[in-house]
Amino acid sequence: MGKYKRNFSLHAKLGAVSLTTLLFACGQQPPAAEGMGAMQPAAVEVRTMQAQTVPFAIELPATLSGSKEVEIRARVAGIIESRNFEEGDKVEQGQSLFTLDLKPFDVEVARTQADLLATKARLESARRDVKRLTPLRKQNSVSQQDLDNAISAEEVALADVKAAEARLQDAKLSLEYAKVESPVNGIAGREQVSEGTYVPGPDVLLTQVTQLDPIRIRFGLSEREQLAMRKDVESGKLTLPQDGHWQTRIKLQDGSFYEHIGEVNFRDVRINTMTGTSELQAIVPNPDFKLRPGQFVRVVLEGASRDNAFVVPQRAVLDSGTGKYVYLFAKGEQGNIAQPAPVEVGEWVRLQTPQGIENGWVVHKGLKGGDQVIVEGMAHIFFPGMPVVLAGQPSSSAQ
């Protein structure tokens, strides 16, 4: 007989809980249970709501790429005599990566230097002719045509000198190009052409150098998120960084944060029709080359603030199945009760409290200043409207 009584009592309690849940989902206050006055109130802790300014951050998936990805090509034709780097090693700006056979270029420099000396000698001869004929013309000892021819010869010789200087400069430049130097600091890729190969010029790719410091982050921000932020800015609920210069932190695959912080320096005005996002780019210092191109990370955009916001601890926000709610410490007919209040929540925030860092929900709707939200003791609240008392106070204080 006792077994049947226990089963009946259990079914009755489950039915009461189901009825309470159904009434709460319909937005109705359940009736007071018989003997509620005799029920021991649940001890709870509360937090009084005050509007405050809290940090606003966005976390998005992102990919990394080198700030510069340079293709190394020879600007002149020749045979590769040596490779001057190890694949995958760090190279410096101005370092020679490949050396072509320099002998033909040395010969061309010597030849143009000789041509320059010859043209300078002809120029000096022409100048002496003009200097000699000028006083003779004043004495009518030579014709004007002889003097004019000498002057013209001097001008032609001067032009020949300038042309020879240009050819010499071009020959020296080709000699420098034959050393195939890196234009940036970075990491060298694999060689594409081996030693002893003839390369006709810039048509042949020799290798690639990727600049890793700083490194570039690329990510997309959806049109929906942009519209939501724009509305919050217009209503005075959100303050964005000046000129869109978000501070960026990189979250790695293990959940840790990279030690260096970057800044957004580019935002595309176009919306990608395939993804519904606009592309943003940030530059982050990478002095130790810990980050590599192609790496998938998450980027956290910081520097904005949510204004006049109500924040409650994440543990205080419950889910009814049809929406989120919190319990308010409210006055009832026979004392203090746990009054459910539906809320509309936004993003998570991390706040510094006397007890340490705390995760909280930003509540957009459902709370007002002065509301007392129950933040501890929810596990002892078995139904909406249950009597409660502040932890550390006797039950009579709730009356």
C-alpha positions as CSV (number, residue, x, y, z in Angstrom):
1,M,0.0,0.0,0.0
2,G,2.9,2.4,0.8
3,K,4.3,1.7,-2.6
4,Y,1.1,2.9,-4.3
5,K,1.0,6.0,-2.2
6,R,4.5,7.0,-3.1
7,N,3.9,6.5,-6.8
8,F,0.7,8.5,-6.6
9,S,2.5,11.3,-4.7
10,L,5.3,11.3,-7.4
11,H,2.8,11.5,-10.2
12,A,1.0,14.3,-8.5
13,K,4.2,16.4,-8.1
14,L,5.2,15.8,-11.7
15,G,1.8,16.9,-12.8
16,A,2.1,20.1,-10.7
17,V,5.5,20.9,-12.3
18,S,4.1,20.3,-15.8
19,L,1.2,22.6,-15.1
20,T,3.5,25.3,-13.7
21,T,5.7,25.1,-16.8
22,L,2.6,25.3,-19.1
23,L,1.3,28.3,-17.3
24,F,4.7,30.1,-17.4
25,A,5.0,29.4,-21.1
26,C,1.6,31.0,-21.7
27,G,2.6,34.0,-19.7
28,Q,0.3,33.3,-16.7
29,Q,1.1,33.4,-13.1
30,P,0.6,29.9,-11.5
31,P,-1.8,29.8,-8.5
32,A,-0.2,29.7,-5.1
33,A,0.3,26.2,-3.9
34,E,-1.5,25.0,-0.8
35,G,0.5,25.4,2.3
36,M,2.9,27.9,0.6
37,G,3.0,29.9,3.7
38,A,4.5,26.9,5.4
39,M,7.1,26.2,2.7
40,Q,10.7,27.0,3.5
41,P,11.7,29.9,1.3
42,A,14.7,29.4,-1.0
43,A,17.8,31.3,0.0
44,V,19.0,33.4,-3.0
45,E,21.5,36.2,-3.8
46,V,20.4,39.1,-6.0
47,R,22.0,41.9,-8.0
48,T,20.4,45.3,-8.5
49,M,20.4,46.4,-12.1
50,Q,22.2,49.6,-13.0
51,A,22.8,50.9,-16.5
52,Q,26.5,50.8,-17.4
53,T,28.9,51.1,-20.2
54,V,30.5,47.7,-21.1
55,P,33.0,46.6,-23.8
56,F,31.6,45.5,-27.1
57,A,33.5,42.9,-29.1
58,I,32.9,40.7,-32.1
59,E,34.5,37.3,-32.7
60,L,34.8,36.1,-36.3
61,P,36.6,33.4,-38.3
62,A,39.6,34.6,-40.2
63,T,42.6,33.4,-42.3
64,L,46.2,34.7,-42.2
65,S,48.3,35.7,-45.2
66,G,51.7,37.4,-45.5
67,S,51.7,41.1,-45.6
68,K,53.7,40.8,-48.9
69,E,54.0,37.8,-51.1
70,V,56.6,38.4,-53.7
71,E,57.5,36.4,-56.8
72,I,61.2,36.3,-57.4
73,R,62.2,36.5,-61.1
74,A,65.4,37.4,-62.9
75,R,65.1,40.7,-64.7
76,V,67.9,39.7,-67.1
77,A,68.6,36.6,-69.1
78,G,71.4,34.3,-68.1
79,I,72.5,30.9,-66.7
80,I,71.9,30.4,-63.0
81,E,75.3,29.8,-61.4
82,S,74.3,29.4,-57.7
83,R,71.4,29.4,-55.3
84,N,72.2,31.5,-52.2
85,F,69.5,30.5,-49.7
86,E,68.0,27.5,-48.1
87,E,64.4,26.7,-48.8
88,G,62.1,27.8,-45.9
89,D,64.8,29.9,-44.3
90,K,64.6,33.6,-43.3
91,V,66.0,36.0,-45.9
92,E,66.8,39.7,-45.6
93,Q,65.9,42.5,-47.9
94,G,68.8,43.0,-50.4
95,Q,70.1,39.4,-49.9
96,S,71.1,37.7,-53.2
97,L,68.9,34.6,-53.7
98,F,70.3,33.5,-57.1
99,T,73.4,34.5,-59.0
100,L,73.5,34.3,-62.7
101,D,76.8,33.9,-64.6
102,L,78.3,37.3,-64.1
103,K,81.1,37.2,-66.7
104,P,79.0,38.4,-69.6
105,F,77.8,41.3,-67.5
106,D,81.3,42.2,-66.3
107,V,82.5,42.3,-69.9
108,E,79.6,44.5,-70.9
109,V,80.4,47.0,-68.1
110,A,84.1,47.1,-69.2
111,R,83.1,47.7,-72.9
112,T,80.7,50.5,-72.0
113,Q,83.3,52.1,-69.8
114,A,85.8,52.1,-72.7
115,D,83.1,53.6,-75.0
116,L,82.6,56.3,-72.5
117,L,86.3,57.1,-72.3
118,A,86.4,57.4,-76.2
119,T,83.4,59.7,-76.3
120,K,84.9,61.9,-73.7
121,A,88.1,62.1,-75.6
122,R,86.2,63.2,-78.8
123,L,84.3,65.8,-76.7
124,E,87.6,67.3,-75.5
125,S,88.9,67.4,-79.1
126,A,85.8,69.2,-80.2
127,R,86.0,71.7,-77.4
128,R,89.6,72.5,-78.3
129,D,88.6,73.1,-81.9
130,V,85.9,75.5,-80.9
131,K,88.3,77.3,-78.5
132,R,90.9,77.6,-81.3
133,L,88.5,78.8,-84.0
134,T,86.6,81.3,-82.0
135,P,89.4,84.1,-81.9
136,L,90.4,83.3,-85.5
137,R,86.8,84.0,-86.6
138,K,87.0,87.4,-84.9
139,Q,90.1,88.1,-87.1
140,N,88.3,86.8,-90.2
141,S,91.0,84.2,-90.5
142,V,88.4,81.3,-90.8
143,S,84.9,81.3,-92.2
144,Q,81.8,81.3,-90.1
145,Q,80.9,77.9,-91.4
146,D,84.1,76.4,-90.1
147,L,83.3,77.7,-86.6
148,D,79.7,76.5,-86.8
149,N,80.9,73.0,-87.8
150,A,83.2,73.0,-84.8
151,I,80.4,74.0,-82.5
152,S,78.1,71.3,-83.9
153,A,80.8,68.7,-83.5
154,E,81.2,69.7,-79.9
155,E,77.4,69.3,-79.3
156,V,77.4,65.9,-81.0
157,A,80.3,64.8,-78.9
158,L,78.6,65.9,-75.7
159,A,75.4,63.9,-76.7
160,D,77.6,60.9,-77.4
161,V,79.1,61.2,-73.9
162,K,75.6,61.2,-72.3
163,A,74.6,58.2,-74.4
164,A,77.7,56.3,-73.4
165,E,77.0,57.2,-69.7
166,A,73.5,55.8,-70.0
167,R,74.8,52.6,-71.6
168,L,77.3,52.2,-68.8
169,Q,74.6,52.7,-66.2
170,D,72.4,50.1,-67.9
171,A,75.3,47.6,-68.0
172,K,75.9,48.1,-64.3
173,L,72.2,47.8,-63.6
174,S,72.1,44.5,-65.5
175,L,75.1,43.3,-63.4
176,E,73.1,44.1,-60.2
177,Y,70.0,42.4,-61.6
178,A,72.1,39.3,-62.3
179,K,72.5,38.9,-58.5
180,V,68.6,38.4,-58.1
181,E,68.2,40.1,-54.6
182,S,65.1,39.8,-52.3
183,P,63.1,43.0,-52.2
184,V,61.7,42.3,-48.7
185,N,62.4,40.5,-45.4
186,G,60.6,37.2,-45.2
187,I,60.7,33.4,-45.6
188,A,61.9,31.9,-48.9
189,G,59.8,29.3,-50.6
190,R,60.9,26.3,-52.7
191,E,63.2,26.9,-55.7
192,Q,61.4,26.5,-59.0
193,V,64.6,26.5,-61.2
194,S,67.8,24.7,-60.4
195,E,71.4,25.8,-60.9
196,G,72.8,25.5,-64.4
197,T,69.4,26.4,-66.0
198,Y,69.2,29.2,-68.6
199,V,66.5,31.7,-67.8
200,P,65.3,34.1,-70.5
201,G,64.3,36.8,-68.1
202,P,61.3,37.7,-65.9
203,D,59.0,35.1,-67.6
204,V,60.4,32.3,-65.4
205,L,59.5,32.1,-61.7
206,L,62.5,31.3,-59.5
207,T,61.0,31.2,-56.1
208,Q,58.7,33.2,-53.7
209,V,59.4,35.2,-50.6
210,T,56.6,35.8,-48.1
211,Q,56.9,38.7,-45.6
212,L,55.6,37.4,-42.2
213,D,56.2,40.5,-40.1
214,P,53.7,42.0,-39.9
215,I,51.1,39.4,-41.0
216,R,47.8,40.1,-42.5
217,I,44.4,38.9,-41.2
218,R,41.4,38.8,-43.6
219,F,37.8,38.2,-42.5
220,G,34.3,39.0,-43.4
221,L,31.6,40.9,-41.5
222,S,28.0,40.0,-42.4
223,E,25.6,42.6,-43.7
224,R,23.1,41.6,-41.0
225,E,25.7,42.4,-38.2
226,Q,26.6,45.7,-39.9
227,L,22.9,46.8,-40.0
228,A,22.4,45.8,-36.4
229,M,25.4,47.8,-35.3
230,R,24.3,50.8,-37.4
231,K,20.9,50.8,-35.7
232,D,22.4,50.6,-32.2
233,V,24.8,53.5,-33.1
234,E,21.9,55.6,-34.3
235,S,19.9,54.9,-31.2
236,G,22.8,55.8,-28.9
237,K,23.3,52.2,-27.6
238,L,26.6,51.6,-29.2
239,T,29.9,53.6,-29.7
240,L,32.2,52.3,-32.4
241,P,36.0,52.9,-32.7
242,Q,36.9,56.1,-34.5
243,D,37.3,55.7,-38.3
244,G,36.6,52.0,-37.9
245,H,40.0,51.2,-36.5
246,W,39.1,48.2,-34.4
247,Q,41.7,46.6,-32.2
248,T,42.3,43.0,-33.2
249,R,43.2,40.0,-31.1
250,I,43.9,36.6,-32.5
251,K,42.5,33.5,-30.9
252,L,44.4,30.4,-31.8
253,Q,43.0,26.8,-32.3
254,D,43.6,25.9,-28.7
255,G,41.7,28.9,-27.4
256,S,44.7,30.9,-26.3
257,F,45.3,34.4,-27.5
258,Y,48.3,35.5,-29.5
259,E,50.4,38.1,-27.5
260,H,50.5,40.9,-30.1
261,I,47.5,43.1,-31.0
262,G,46.8,44.6,-34.4
263,E,44.5,47.1,-36.0
264,V,42.0,47.0,-38.8
265,N,43.4,49.1,-41.7
266,F,41.1,48.2,-44.6
267,R,37.4,47.7,-45.1
268,D,35.9,46.9,-48.5
269,V,32.8,49.0,-49.4
270,R,31.5,46.1,-51.5
271,I,29.3,43.3,-50.2
272,N,30.2,39.8,-51.5
273,T,27.1,38.5,-53.3
274,M,28.1,34.9,-52.6
275,T,28.7,35.2,-48.8
276,G,26.7,38.4,-47.9
277,T,29.8,39.8,-46.1
278,S,32.2,42.7,-46.7
279,E,35.9,42.0,-46.3
280,L,38.0,43.6,-43.6
281,Q,41.8,43.4,-43.1
282,A,44.0,43.9,-40.1
283,I,47.8,44.0,-39.7
284,V,49.4,42.3,-36.7
285,P,53.0,42.3,-35.6
286,N,54.6,38.8,-36.0
287,P,58.3,39.3,-35.0
288,D,58.9,35.6,-34.0
289,F,57.1,34.2,-37.1
290,K,54.7,32.2,-34.8
291,L,51.8,32.9,-37.2
292,R,52.0,31.5,-40.7
293,P,50.0,32.2,-44.0
294,G,47.0,30.0,-44.5
295,Q,46.4,29.5,-40.8
296,F,42.8,29.5,-39.7
297,V,42.2,31.5,-36.5
298,R,39.4,33.6,-34.9
299,V,39.8,37.3,-34.7
300,V,38.2,39.3,-31.8
301,L,37.4,42.9,-32.7
302,E,37.7,45.3,-29.7
303,G,37.5,49.0,-29.1
304,A,33.7,49.6,-29.2
305,S,31.4,50.0,-26.1
306,R,27.8,49.2,-25.3
307,D,26.2,52.2,-23.6
308,N,23.4,52.2,-21.0
309,A,23.4,48.4,-20.9
310,F,22.1,46.0,-18.2
311,V,24.4,43.0,-17.7
312,V,23.5,39.9,-15.7
313,P,25.7,36.9,-15.0
314,Q,25.3,34.1,-17.6
315,R,24.3,31.6,-14.9
316,A,21.3,33.8,-14.0
317,V,19.7,33.6,-17.5
318,L,17.5,30.5,-17.9
319,D,15.8,29.0,-20.9
320,S,12.1,28.0,-20.9
321,G,12.2,26.4,-24.3
322,T,10.3,29.3,-25.8
323,G,12.7,32.0,-24.8
324,K,15.1,33.2,-22.1
325,Y,14.2,34.6,-18.7
326,V,15.5,35.6,-15.3
327,Y,14.0,35.5,-11.9
328,L,13.4,38.8,-10.1
329,F,13.3,39.2,-6.4
330,A,9.8,40.7,-6.1
331,K,7.1,41.3,-3.5
332,G,4.2,38.8,-3.4
333,E,1.0,38.6,-1.5
334,Q,2.5,36.7,1.4
335,G,6.2,37.8,1.1
336,N,9.1,37.9,-1.4
337,I,8.8,35.6,-4.4
338,A,10.8,34.6,-7.4
339,Q,9.1,36.4,-10.3
340,P,10.0,35.2,-13.8
341,A,10.8,38.0,-16.3
342,P,11.3,37.2,-20.0
343,V,14.4,39.0,-21.4
344,E,16.0,39.6,-24.8
345,V,19.7,39.0,-24.6
346,G,22.5,40.2,-26.9
347,E,26.2,39.4,-26.8
348,W,28.4,38.0,-24.0
349,V,30.8,40.3,-22.1
350,R,33.6,39.7,-19.6
351,L,33.5,42.0,-16.6
352,Q,35.9,42.6,-13.7
353,T,34.2,42.0,-10.4
354,P,35.5,41.8,-6.8
355,Q,35.4,38.0,-7.2
356,G,37.3,38.0,-10.5
357,I,36.5,37.9,-14.2
358,E,32.8,37.2,-14.8
359,N,30.9,36.3,-18.0
360,G,27.7,38.0,-18.5
361,W,24.8,38.6,-20.9
362,V,23.9,42.0,-22.2
363,V,20.1,42.3,-21.8
364,H,18.5,44.4,-24.5
365,K,14.9,44.2,-23.2
366,G,13.0,43.0,-20.1
367,L,14.9,44.8,-17.3
368,K,14.9,48.3,-15.9
369,G,17.1,50.1,-13.4
370,G,16.5,49.0,-9.9
371,D,15.3,45.5,-10.7
372,Q,16.8,42.9,-8.4
373,V,17.8,39.8,-10.4
374,I,18.4,36.6,-8.6
375,V,21.9,35.4,-9.5
376,E,22.4,32.6,-7.0
377,G,20.1,29.9,-5.7
378,M,18.1,29.3,-8.9
379,A,18.4,25.6,-8.4
380,H,16.2,25.8,-5.3
381,I,13.5,27.7,-7.1
382,F,11.1,24.8,-8.2
383,F,8.4,26.9,-9.7
384,P,7.6,30.6,-10.6
385,G,6.3,32.5,-7.6
386,M,8.1,30.4,-5.1
387,P,8.9,32.2,-1.8
388,V,12.5,33.3,-1.5
389,V,14.6,35.1,1.0
390,L,18.0,36.8,0.8
391,A,20.8,34.5,1.7
392,G,22.0,35.2,5.3
393,Q,18.7,36.6,6.4
394,P,16.1,34.7,8.5
395,S,12.9,33.5,6.7
396,S,10.8,36.0,8.7
397,S,12.6,38.9,6.9
398,A,10.8,38.0,3.7
399,Q,7.4,38.5,5.3
